Amino acid sequence: APGQDAVAARRYQAPQGPAETMLAAVWAELLGLEQVGRDDHFFELGGHSLLAVQVVSRLRQQSGAELALRELFAHPTLSALAAVLEHAQRNQHDQHGAPLAAITPTGREQAPPLSLAQQRLWFLAQLDAAAGAAYHLPAALRLRGALDLPA
């Protein structure tokens, strides 16, 4: 198995503050590394999109902060992502200062609300009954013959 010297780590600088320390521990665990410095780059250390999803999930569990996956791609160094995480932790409240409510599953006793695309289709159907026909393609094709695949 590759060791610490197999990744593109920068000169080690210890994480500073609780956000960087927590983030470094998460990265080290997921990437299988002994230590992660504040200038290290997640993807240069061997991170990829599936591990990025796990990072975001673990940060949510450990800190309660909602961090968008795109933030890790936009801020792939430990110190930069920790700053985003600290900002997310400070902004876990609505505009009135109340904590944001958790998203909870709902029952199926009533129909869920329409998506924006469904609302658009409903509106077009109300506007012009024939408009819905544009979304139905009543044609089928039968193709015959040999399929030439490249060797």
Secondary structure as GFF3:
##gff-version 3
##sequence-region A 1 151
A	DSSP	three_ten_helix	4	6	.	.	.	ID=ss1
A	DSSP	alpha_helix	17	31	.	.	.	ID=ss2
A	DSSP	alpha_helix	49	63	.	.	.	ID=ss3
A	DSSP	alpha_helix	69	74	.	.	.	ID=ss4
A	DSSP	alpha_helix	78	90	.	.	.	ID=ss5
A	DSSP	alpha_helix	116	127	.	.	.	ID=ss6
A	DSSP	three_ten_helix	129	135	.	.	.	ID=ss7
###
